[in-house]
Amino acid sequence: MTQKINKYLLLASITAIAISCSNERKLVIDVTNYKCITESNSENSPIGEDISKLTDNDIYSKFLTFSHSSTIEFQILKKCKLSHYSIVSGGDEESRDPKTWTLEASNDRTSWTLLDKQHNVTFTERNQVLGFSISNSDNYQFYRLNLSTKANDILQLSEVELWGNWDSTDKNPIALFSSDKQSFFNKGEVSFTNLSEKADSHQWYFEGGSPETSQEANPLVTYKSHGKYDVQLIAQNNELSDTIKLNDFIVVKREGAWNQFQYPKTNFINKTLGGNGDFYKELIPEPIDLINKVCLDVCKILYRSVDEINTLDILDYSIEDMETISAKGGNPPHINIFFSSSYLMNKKGSMSKDELISEIVGVLYHELTHGYQYSPKGAGGYQQGTDFFGFLEGTADYVRYKAGYSNLNYRKPGGHWNDGYKTTAFFIDWLHNKDADFVYKLNQTTLTIIPWSWEKATQEILTSSVSDLWDDYQAFLESNSQANSKQKV
């Protein structure tokens, strides 16, 4: 059994390098961008880290398998001759990087020709692109990589690109397009760009658009009603044609529409009933109702529309005896959260029931924010001091504060904007004095700023450096602290 992904093209542009070959101008292109079907013999990838991530044009996503080796096969749209290829390392744990591999080619998937062999390769950085040249390659339609790690039972990599030229004797066109935007509120104009190969005429179909059809190479289409709309392009060359249809390619979002919010399917289990879990049940008799309420509240703080939400389909929520208070695992659309019932019992003598309930709910706001917030790419790993950590934990604690389950008594001068949790949360709250939609815009910047950083985000939102804003914030805290001291005297 193999995993498959048909790679359709949601690209803003196709990178191409012009070269000269036998006095003919040809384009060296990444052929995996053209309806490439990718298969793996690995069947144990985690959710969100399957083979589809290997050819999604995102070096910050990754393919992972719980095995020291994997065979990955690429079925190219039509025959091509490769000139080089690249492999991108994963974003964490360098011991999982492929160390040895072979690249082979075939036209019948039975007889394979060795094109390149690499041994003891070292990636010196995370998400690093390494390129390898290929000489004297013929035209092939199937390529496969046989990869293995060194002394590790987990293999990961972020991206594979196969670069070359189409077989010049194959006159079949390839339909391909991009657009200047795919998602917007209420209504808007979309400029489509034809990127087809070997085509001299084009037939477009725009569901929900005006015009509904067009034969222009690069049409301009207006969308006026909310919804998700398909776009289809037929590229033709004499009697030959190729069709590409991208489902839900255009998304016209509604403002609000919270009555259409999709609650996750929550699998709740109290693993410590008959022990510490009895106290949790006493405090939270209807956990599903609470979880649903918090899910909706979190999204109303982070988003403007139900159509923007990082959809969460399944939530596994468990009550366990753990040393850690709570934690979230997995990625949308399926995450898991646990809460420690032993923590509750340890706090029972020092906190009232109302305070303990507030603590449970506040922690739930924090963890569910992790389930719904966007994730910055290229912002470092999950270690305190990175932009990634500061954004993730700071936003989660801001949502908790905004929901009413933290207070300004915890706010104090000092620290760094990347400390996360309350330190970053109160900084985010203060930045709303400069832009009332700051946390919404901050979350949205993770979609457009790659690699992401606080500096780039604050420059985009507030046209100010994050360090300057932090200095102003610290001055505000010092001034506020002095004023409070005088009032006490």
Backbone torsions as a table, in degrees:
resi	resn	phi	psi	omega
1	MET	NA	131.5	180.0
2	THR	-119.3	154.1	171.7
3	GLN	-89.7	141.1	-179.7
4	LYS	-129.3	149.1	170.6
5	ILE	-143.0	126.4	175.4
6	ASN	-90.6	111.1	-171.1
7	LYS	-85.3	94.4	172.1
8	TYR	-85.9	165.8	-159.8
9	LEU	-107.1	104.8	176.7
10	LEU	-108.5	50.5	-172.0
11	LEU	-98.8	140.3	172.7
12	ALA	-73.0	-29.6	178.3
13	SER	-159.3	160.3	174.9
14	ILE	-110.2	123.7	179.9
15	THR	-76.9	130.5	-179.1
16	ALA	-138.8	143.2	178.3
17	ILE	-117.1	122.9	-178.9
18	ALA	-82.5	131.7	176.8
19	ILE	-133.6	164.0	178.7
20	SER	-106.7	133.6	-178.9
21	CYS	-145.3	115.4	-179.7
22	SER	52.3	44.7	178.0
23	ASN	64.2	14.1	179.5
24	GLU	-117.8	131.7	178.2
25	ARG	-78.1	123.3	178.4
26	LYS	-127.2	159.2	178.2
27	LEU	-106.1	127.1	170.7
28	VAL	-87.3	117.9	-174.2
29	ILE	-127.1	160.1	172.7
30	ASP	-81.6	102.2	-172.7
31	VAL	-71.8	-13.7	175.9
32	THR	-72.3	-7.3	177.7
33	ASN	-83.0	-4.3	-172.3
34	TYR	-115.1	80.8	175.3
35	LYS	53.0	37.5	178.7
36	CYS	-73.6	133.6	175.2
37	ILE	-100.5	121.5	-176.3
38	THR	-111.4	131.8	-179.5
39	GLU	-126.7	149.1	176.5
40	SER	-134.6	147.2	175.0
41	ASN	-83.4	1.9	179.2
42	SER	-90.1	133.3	-177.4
43	GLU	-121.6	12.1	-173.3
44	ASN	-120.9	29.0	179.2
45	SER	-73.9	143.5	175.1
46	PRO	-66.0	159.7	175.1
47	ILE	-60.1	130.7	179.6
48	GLY	87.2	-1.1	179.5
49	GLU	-132.0	35.7	-178.9
50	ASP	-85.4	-175.6	-173.7
51	ILE	-63.6	-21.9	179.3
52	SER	-61.7	-27.5	-177.2
53	LYS	-72.7	-13.7	-176.3
54	LEU	-75.7	-22.6	-177.9
55	THR	-132.5	41.4	-177.6
56	ASP	-104.3	10.3	-179.5
57	ASN	60.8	29.5	179.1
58	ASP	-132.3	104.9	-177.2
59	ILE	-73.4	-5.8	-179.9
60	TYR	-99.6	-2.4	166.0
61	SER	-96.3	170.5	-177.8
62	LYS	-153.6	157.5	170.0
63	PHE	-100.2	132.2	179.9
64	LEU	-136.2	139.5	174.4
65	THR	-134.3	141.4	179.1
66	PHE	-83.7	64.2	179.7
67	SER	-156.7	154.8	-179.9
68	HIS	-82.1	-6.6	-178.9
69	SER	-145.8	161.1	177.9
70	SER	-159.6	143.7	173.0
71	THR	-109.3	124.0	-176.8
72	ILE	-120.0	124.7	-177.3
73	GLU	-112.9	138.3	-179.7
74	PHE	-117.2	118.6	173.9
75	GLN	-98.0	107.8	-176.9
76	ILE	-80.3	152.4	-175.8
77	LEU	-54.9	-42.8	174.5
78	LYS	-152.5	173.8	-173.9
79	LYS	-58.9	145.4	179.0
80	CYS	-151.8	161.4	178.2
81	LYS	-114.0	117.5	-177.5
82	LEU	-80.7	144.4	173.3
83	SER	-108.9	-32.2	177.9
84	HIS	-164.4	171.5	177.4
85	TYR	-147.5	162.8	179.0
86	SER	-135.3	149.7	176.5
87	ILE	-128.3	135.8	-177.0
88	VAL	-113.1	129.2	-179.9
89	SER	-69.3	159.8	177.7
90	GLY	-73.9	175.3	-174.3
91	GLY	-89.3	-2.7	-179.8
92	ASP	-151.9	169.6	171.4
93	GLU	46.9	81.1	-177.4
94	GLU	-60.0	-21.3	178.3
95	SER	-65.1	-15.1	178.8
96	ARG	-89.1	-5.4	-179.0
97	ASP	-63.5	145.6	172.1
98	PRO	-65.5	137.2	179.9
99	LYS	-107.7	-32.8	-175.6
100	THR	-135.8	139.4	176.1
101	TRP	-160.5	164.7	170.9
102	THR	-127.2	146.9	172.6
103	LEU	-113.9	125.2	-177.8
104	GLU	-124.1	161.4	-178.4
105	ALA	-136.2	153.3	-178.7
106	SER	-157.6	160.3	171.2
107	ASN	-116.2	-5.0	-179.9
108	ASP	-131.1	0.9	180.0
109	ARG	64.4	14.2	177.8
110	THR	-117.2	-51.3	178.7
111	SER	-98.8	122.1	-175.0
112	TRP	-116.8	138.3	180.0
113	THR	-109.3	129.6	179.4
114	LEU	-74.0	124.0	178.1
115	LEU	-102.7	-33.9	-177.5
116	ASP	-160.0	150.7	179.0
117	LYS	-140.0	129.9	180.0
118	GLN	-125.4	141.6	-177.3
119	HIS	-135.1	135.6	175.7
120	ASN	55.9	46.9	177.7
121	VAL	-75.7	140.0	178.8
122	THR	-121.0	124.1	170.7
123	PHE	-91.3	123.7	-176.6
124	THR	-92.2	-9.1	-179.8
125	GLU	-138.7	162.5	173.8
126	ARG	-82.4	144.2	-177.2
127	ASN	56.1	36.6	179.9
128	GLN	-88.0	135.6	178.6
129	VAL	-95.6	121.3	174.5
130	LEU	-114.9	130.6	-178.3
131	GLY	-108.5	148.5	-177.9
132	PHE	-139.0	130.4	-177.0
133	SER	-86.0	155.6	177.7
134	ILE	-126.6	131.8	179.5
135	SER	-115.5	148.1	174.4
136	ASN	56.6	41.5	177.9
137	SER	-87.3	136.7	173.2
138	ASP	-86.5	-177.6	177.1
139	ASN	-83.0	126.7	179.0
140	TYR	-136.8	158.1	177.6
141	GLN	-108.4	-19.1	-178.8
142	PHE	-121.7	135.2	177.0
143	TYR	-133.5	148.6	177.1
144	ARG	-144.7	143.3	174.9
145	LEU	-107.9	131.2	173.0
146	ASN	-110.8	104.3	-171.8
147	LEU	-112.5	152.4	174.0
148	SER	-150.7	152.3	176.1
149	THR	-94.8	-178.1	178.5
150	LYS	-116.3	111.3	176.7
151	ALA	57.1	44.4	176.9
152	ASN	-147.9	144.2	-178.4
153	ASP	-95.5	8.8	177.2
154	ILE	-127.9	131.5	177.0
155	LEU	-117.1	135.1	177.5
156	GLN	-144.7	150.2	169.8
157	LEU	-159.1	156.9	-171.6
158	SER	-94.5	-35.8	-172.1
159	GLU	-159.9	148.8	169.6
160	VAL	-129.9	132.0	176.6
161	GLU	-125.4	130.7	176.4
162	LEU	-109.9	118.5	-173.1
163	TRP	-110.3	133.8	178.9
164	GLY	-179.2	-159.3	-178.9
165	ASN	-122.5	147.8	173.5
166	TRP	-69.1	152.8	174.1
167	ASP	-60.0	118.2	-174.6
168	SER	-66.2	-18.6	179.9
169	THR	-83.4	-11.2	-179.3
170	ASP	-91.5	111.4	-175.7
171	LYS	-91.7	0.6	-179.1
172	ASN	-63.9	131.6	178.4
173	PRO	-73.5	162.8	175.4
174	ILE	-126.3	120.3	179.5
175	ALA	-83.4	132.3	-177.6
176	LEU	-161.4	142.1	177.9
177	PHE	-152.7	167.2	172.4
178	SER	-139.4	176.1	177.2
179	SER	-144.3	159.1	-179.4
180	ASP	-77.3	-16.9	175.3
181	LYS	-156.1	156.6	177.8
182	GLN	-127.0	-17.0	-174.2
183	SER	-141.5	134.0	179.8
184	PHE	-164.3	167.7	-178.4
185	PHE	-90.0	139.1	165.4
186	ASN	65.4	-62.0	178.0
187	LYS	-162.4	161.8	179.5
188	GLY	176.6	167.6	177.3
189	GLU	-101.4	140.2	179.7
190	VAL	-122.6	128.0	176.5
191	SER	-97.2	117.9	-179.7
192	PHE	-97.7	141.2	179.2
193	THR	-119.5	124.1	177.5
194	ASN	-77.1	127.0	179.9
195	LEU	-122.3	21.1	-174.4
196	SER	-67.4	155.4	177.8
197	GLU	-107.3	139.9	173.9
198	LYS	53.6	40.8	179.2
199	ALA	-125.0	139.0	178.0
200	ASP	-116.5	-1.1	173.1
201	SER	-146.5	157.3	-172.2
202	HIS	-142.0	138.4	175.6
203	GLN	-126.1	115.9	-177.6
204	TRP	-102.9	149.8	172.4
205	TYR	-134.0	121.9	-176.3
206	PHE	-117.1	98.7	176.1
207	GLU	-63.1	128.4	178.1
208	GLY	75.1	4.2	-176.4
209	GLY	-107.0	169.0	175.3
210	SER	-134.2	112.1	6.8
211	PRO	-75.7	163.1	178.2
212	GLU	-79.7	-26.9	177.9
213	THR	-137.4	160.1	177.7
214	SER	-160.6	150.7	173.2
215	GLN	-113.7	7.7	175.8
216	GLU	-70.6	152.6	178.6
217	ALA	-68.7	-41.1	-175.2
218	ASN	-132.3	78.0	-173.6
219	PRO	-77.8	158.2	173.9
220	LEU	-111.5	124.7	-172.0
221	VAL	-125.4	138.7	179.1
222	THR	-106.0	134.5	175.8
223	TYR	-118.5	130.4	-174.2
224	LYS	-119.9	-12.3	-176.7
225	SER	-120.9	144.2	-179.2
226	HIS	-68.3	150.6	179.7
227	GLY	149.6	-179.8	176.4
228	LYS	-114.8	129.0	-169.2
229	TYR	-126.9	139.8	177.4
230	ASP	-81.0	152.1	172.3
231	VAL	-130.1	133.3	-178.7
232	GLN	-128.6	138.9	176.7
233	LEU	-131.5	128.8	172.8
234	ILE	-109.0	116.7	178.0
235	ALA	-99.5	131.2	-173.7
236	GLN	-125.7	150.8	177.2
237	ASN	-147.9	101.3	-172.3
238	ASN	57.2	-118.5	-178.9
239	GLU	-95.9	1.7	-179.0
240	LEU	-96.8	146.5	180.0
241	SER	-151.3	159.7	174.8
242	ASP	-142.7	145.5	-176.4
243	THR	-123.8	137.0	170.2
244	ILE	-126.4	130.7	177.8
245	LYS	-130.0	119.6	179.9
246	LEU	-107.1	113.9	-178.1
247	ASN	-74.7	140.0	177.7
248	ASP	53.8	36.6	-177.0
249	PHE	-70.6	-38.2	177.9
250	ILE	-105.0	128.7	179.1
251	VAL	-120.6	114.7	175.0
252	VAL	-100.3	111.4	-171.8
253	LYS	-87.3	152.4	175.0
254	ARG	-96.3	151.3	169.2
255	GLU	-77.3	123.7	178.0
256	GLY	74.3	-110.3	-177.1
257	ALA	59.8	39.0	-175.2
258	TRP	-70.0	-16.2	175.8
259	ASN	-69.3	-10.5	177.7
260	GLN	-100.5	11.0	-177.9
261	PHE	-61.3	135.0	179.8
262	GLN	-98.2	110.3	177.7
263	TYR	-75.7	146.9	178.3
264	PRO	-73.3	156.9	170.2
265	LYS	-78.3	111.1	-175.3
266	THR	-98.5	123.7	173.7
267	ASN	-100.9	98.3	-176.5
268	PHE	-98.5	133.9	176.5
269	ILE	-143.1	129.6	175.3
270	ASN	-99.5	102.4	-173.6
271	LYS	-81.1	-5.9	-175.6
272	THR	-119.3	24.9	172.7
273	LEU	-60.1	141.3	-173.9
274	GLY	90.3	-1.7	178.8
275	GLY	-143.8	-130.8	-178.6
276	ASN	-62.7	-26.6	-178.8
277	GLY	-66.0	-19.7	177.8
278	ASP	-63.7	-34.7	-180.0
279	PHE	-69.6	-38.7	176.2
280	TYR	-60.7	-44.9	-179.3
281	LYS	-61.7	-36.2	177.8
282	GLU	-65.1	-40.2	-177.6
283	LEU	-77.8	-37.5	-176.6
284	ILE	-124.9	82.5	-176.8
285	PRO	-71.8	-24.0	-178.6
286	GLU	-124.3	74.5	-172.9
287	PRO	-65.2	-35.2	-178.7
288	ILE	-65.0	-42.5	178.0
289	ASP	-59.9	-42.1	179.2
290	LEU	-64.1	-45.9	-178.7
291	ILE	-60.4	-44.3	179.4
292	ASN	-61.3	-43.4	179.6
293	LYS	-61.8	-43.9	-178.1
294	VAL	-67.6	-39.3	177.8
295	CYS	-56.0	-48.2	-179.1
296	LEU	-65.8	-43.6	-179.9
297	ASP	-61.4	-43.7	179.4
298	VAL	-57.6	-45.9	-177.4
299	CYS	-68.0	-33.8	177.9
300	LYS	-67.7	-26.7	177.8
301	ILE	-80.2	-38.0	-174.2
302	LEU	-86.7	-26.1	-170.5
303	TYR	-128.2	164.0	175.6
304	ARG	-100.8	-16.9	-173.1
305	SER	-145.7	146.1	174.5
306	VAL	-62.8	-21.4	-178.2
307	ASP	-79.2	-8.8	-179.0
308	GLU	-95.1	-10.8	-164.9
309	ILE	-67.9	139.0	170.9
310	ASN	-70.9	91.6	-165.4
311	THR	-58.3	130.1	176.3
312	LEU	-112.9	111.9	-176.6
313	ASP	-89.9	-41.2	-173.9
314	ILE	-131.0	132.0	175.9
315	LEU	-126.0	118.8	172.1
316	ASP	-97.3	114.9	-176.5
317	TYR	-119.9	123.7	-175.5
318	SER	-129.9	147.2	173.5
319	ILE	-103.3	121.5	-174.3
320	GLU	-139.1	160.9	172.3
321	ASP	-88.5	100.2	-177.5
322	MET	-132.8	155.9	176.4
323	GLU	-73.0	-40.4	177.4
324	THR	-72.8	140.4	-177.3
325	ILE	-60.7	-51.0	-176.5
326	SER	-164.7	159.1	176.5
327	ALA	-160.7	155.2	177.1
328	LYS	-113.8	140.8	176.9
329	GLY	-130.5	163.2	179.6
330	GLY	78.7	179.9	179.6
331	ASN	-136.4	152.5	176.9
332	PRO	-53.8	140.7	17.6
333	PRO	-92.5	8.2	-176.1
334	HIS	-136.3	113.5	178.6
335	ILE	-126.6	167.3	174.6
336	ASN	-133.3	144.5	178.7
337	ILE	-134.8	138.2	171.0
338	PHE	-120.6	153.6	174.5
339	PHE	-129.8	139.7	-173.7
340	SER	-87.4	116.3	176.1
341	SER	-75.5	-27.3	176.7
342	SER	-68.2	-31.9	174.7
343	TYR	-61.2	-42.3	178.4
344	LEU	-59.5	-46.4	-178.1
345	MET	-64.4	-35.5	178.9
346	ASN	-67.7	-28.3	-179.4
347	LYS	-92.6	-5.5	-172.7
348	LYS	-59.2	-36.1	-177.0
349	GLY	-80.0	-22.3	-174.7
350	SER	-105.5	-8.1	-178.8
351	MET	-130.6	145.4	176.9
352	SER	-73.3	168.9	178.3
353	LYS	-62.3	-40.6	178.8
354	ASP	-62.8	-39.5	178.5
355	GLU	-66.7	-38.0	179.1
356	LEU	-68.4	-38.8	176.6
357	ILE	-63.1	-43.4	178.2
358	SER	-61.7	-36.4	178.3
359	GLU	-66.0	-43.6	178.2
360	ILE	-60.1	-47.5	-176.9
361	VAL	-67.8	-41.7	179.6
362	GLY	-61.6	-43.9	177.5
363	VAL	-63.3	-37.5	179.0
364	LEU	-64.0	-41.3	175.6
365	TYR	-58.7	-43.9	-179.4
366	HIS	-61.3	-51.1	-175.3
367	GLU	-68.3	-38.3	179.6
368	LEU	-71.0	-25.8	172.6
369	THR	-60.4	-40.3	177.0
370	HIS	-61.2	-29.0	179.5
371	GLY	-76.2	-26.0	-174.0
372	TYR	-109.3	-25.5	-175.5
373	GLN	-68.9	154.4	172.0
374	TYR	-73.3	160.0	-177.1
375	SER	-116.4	126.3	180.0
376	PRO	-69.6	142.8	-178.9
377	LYS	-106.2	140.2	178.6
378	GLY	69.8	25.5	-175.9
379	ALA	-107.5	19.0	-179.0
380	GLY	95.5	176.6	-179.3
381	GLY	-90.3	-175.3	-179.2
382	TYR	-86.3	73.3	173.9
383	GLN	-135.0	140.9	180.0
384	GLN	-57.1	133.2	-179.1
385	GLY	109.0	-15.4	177.5
386	THR	-89.2	157.5	175.7
387	ASP	-60.3	-36.5	179.6
388	PHE	-60.7	-49.5	-179.1
389	PHE	-63.4	-46.7	-179.0
390	GLY	-59.4	-43.8	179.1
391	PHE	-64.8	-50.8	-172.7
392	LEU	-62.6	-55.0	-174.9
393	GLU	-77.7	-30.4	177.5
394	GLY	-68.8	-43.2	178.9
395	THR	-64.3	-40.8	-179.3
396	ALA	-63.7	-41.7	178.4
397	ASP	-74.0	-28.1	174.4
398	TYR	-63.9	-44.9	179.0
399	VAL	-61.6	-40.7	176.6
400	ARG	-59.8	-44.4	178.5
401	TYR	-64.5	-45.6	-178.3
402	LYS	-61.9	-31.1	179.2
403	ALA	-78.4	-9.3	176.3
404	GLY	99.5	19.2	-176.4
405	TYR	-118.3	30.7	169.5
406	SER	-158.4	167.4	-179.0
407	ASN	-145.8	166.2	-173.4
408	LEU	-70.6	-6.9	176.6
409	ASN	-61.8	-23.5	179.4
410	TYR	-82.4	-10.7	-176.0
411	ARG	-78.6	131.6	-179.6
412	LYS	-153.7	157.9	179.1
413	PRO	-66.0	161.0	175.3
414	GLY	102.7	178.2	179.3
415	GLY	84.0	-159.3	-175.9
416	HIS	-146.1	150.2	-177.6
417	TRP	-63.0	-16.8	177.7
418	ASN	-97.3	11.2	176.4
419	ASP	-68.9	-21.3	-179.8
420	GLY	76.4	-172.7	177.5
421	TYR	49.1	-137.4	-171.5
422	LYS	-65.7	-35.6	-178.5
423	THR	-58.7	-49.3	179.3
424	THR	-74.0	-35.1	-178.1
425	ALA	-59.7	-44.9	-178.5
426	PHE	-72.9	-27.9	172.7
427	PHE	-65.1	-45.2	176.8
428	ILE	-59.7	-42.7	179.7
429	ASP	-61.3	-44.3	-180.0
430	TRP	-63.6	-35.0	-179.7
431	LEU	-65.7	-16.7	175.5
432	HIS	-69.1	-15.9	173.2
433	ASN	-68.1	-23.1	179.9
434	LYS	-95.8	-26.6	175.7
435	ASP	-152.9	114.1	-175.1
436	ALA	-62.7	-18.4	179.4
437	ASP	-105.1	25.4	-169.8
438	PHE	-59.2	-48.8	-175.0
439	VAL	-66.1	-34.6	175.6
440	TYR	-62.4	-48.1	-179.1
441	LYS	-67.7	-35.9	177.7
442	LEU	-60.6	-46.7	178.7
443	ASN	-61.2	-40.5	-178.5
444	GLN	-68.2	-29.4	-178.3
445	THR	-63.2	-22.5	179.8
446	THR	-66.8	-17.5	178.1
447	LEU	-84.3	-24.6	-172.2
448	THR	-113.6	-23.4	179.7
449	ILE	-101.5	108.7	-178.8
450	ILE	-138.5	117.4	-1.3
451	PRO	-72.0	148.5	-173.6
452	TRP	-88.3	148.8	171.9
453	SER	-153.6	156.6	175.1
454	TRP	-60.1	-39.3	-178.3
455	GLU	-60.0	-49.3	-179.7
456	LYS	-65.3	-37.0	-178.5
457	ALA	-67.7	-47.0	-179.2
458	THR	-69.9	-31.6	175.9
459	GLN	-64.9	-39.7	-179.5
460	GLU	-70.7	-41.5	-174.8
461	ILE	-81.7	-43.8	-171.5
462	LEU	-119.9	2.3	-176.1
463	THR	50.1	39.7	179.5
464	SER	-139.1	150.4	176.7
465	SER	-71.8	142.5	-179.9
466	VAL	-64.4	-33.6	179.5
467	SER	-67.5	-38.9	176.8
468	ASP	-66.0	-41.7	178.3
469	LEU	-64.0	-40.8	178.8
470	TRP	-63.7	-41.2	177.8
471	ASP	-62.6	-41.6	177.8
472	ASP	-63.9	-39.6	179.1
473	TYR	-64.6	-43.3	178.9
474	GLN	-64.0	-38.5	177.2
475	ALA	-63.6	-39.5	177.1
476	PHE	-62.3	-44.1	-179.4
477	LEU	-64.6	-42.2	179.1
478	GLU	-62.6	-43.3	179.8
479	SER	-64.6	-41.8	179.8
480	ASN	-66.3	-38.2	179.0
481	SER	-65.2	-41.7	178.5
482	GLN	-65.6	-38.9	179.6
483	ALA	-64.6	-40.4	178.4
484	ASN	-66.0	-36.4	179.0
485	SER	-63.9	-41.7	178.9
486	LYS	-63.8	-37.8	-179.9
487	GLN	-65.4	-37.4	-179.7
488	LYS	-67.2	-38.2	178.2
489	VAL	-65.4	NA	NA
